[in-house]
């Protein structure tokens, strides 16, 4: 569920995996593993994701993903 949510939210903002990785300070491989459900973001990464989407998505979009 989290893997799909990360992928959907990234796509809603029209970011590539590379651009998104640069925005939240992780590698492209990390984004790829998250989106495939092979691992989950740590606390720091989750905070960075939250800050990134704070101004780019409505909360209802995050919850309904």
C-alpha positions as CSV (number, residue, x, y, z in Angstrom):
1,X,0.0,0.0,0.0
2,X,2.8,2.5,0.9
3,X,4.7,1.6,-2.3
4,X,1.7,2.5,-4.5
5,X,1.0,5.6,-2.5
6,X,4.6,6.9,-3.0
7,X,4.5,6.1,-6.7
8,X,1.1,7.7,-7.2
9,X,2.0,10.9,-5.3
10,X,5.2,11.2,-7.2
11,X,3.4,10.9,-10.5
12,X,0.7,13.4,-9.5
13,X,3.4,16.0,-9.2
14,X,5.0,14.9,-12.5
15,X,8.3,14.1,-11.0
16,X,10.6,11.4,-12.4
17,X,12.2,9.0,-9.9
18,X,15.5,10.9,-10.3
19,X,13.9,14.3,-9.7
20,X,12.0,13.1,-6.7
21,X,15.1,11.4,-5.3
22,X,17.0,14.7,-5.6
23,X,14.2,16.6,-3.8
24,X,14.1,14.3,-0.8
25,X,17.9,13.5,-0.7
26,X,17.9,9.8,-1.5
27,X,19.2,7.8,-4.4
28,X,17.1,6.8,-7.4
29,X,17.6,3.1,-6.4
30,X,16.0,3.9,-3.0
31,X,12.9,5.4,-4.7
32,X,12.8,2.3,-7.0
33,X,12.9,-0.1,-4.0
34,X,10.2,1.9,-2.2
35,X,7.9,1.8,-5.2
36,X,8.4,-1.9,-5.7
37,X,7.7,-2.6,-2.0
38,X,11.1,-4.0,-1.4
39,X,11.8,-1.6,1.5
40,X,10.1,1.3,3.3
41,X,11.3,4.8,3.9
42,X,12.9,5.5,7.3
43,X,11.8,8.3,9.6
44,X,14.0,11.0,8.0
45,X,12.9,10.0,4.5
46,X,9.2,10.1,5.6
47,X,9.7,13.6,7.0
48,X,11.3,14.7,3.7
49,X,8.4,13.2,1.7
50,X,5.9,14.9,4.0
51,X,7.7,18.3,3.6
52,X,7.9,17.8,-0.2
53,X,4.2,17.1,-0.6
54,X,3.0,19.6,2.0
55,X,2.7,22.3,-0.7
56,X,2.2,20.0,-3.8
57,X,-0.8,17.8,-2.8
58,X,-4.0,18.2,-0.9
59,X,-4.3,15.9,2.2
60,X,-7.3,14.3,0.7
61,X,-5.1,13.2,-2.2
62,X,-2.6,11.6,0.1
63,X,-5.3,9.8,2.2
64,X,-7.2,8.5,-0.9
65,X,-4.1,7.1,-2.6
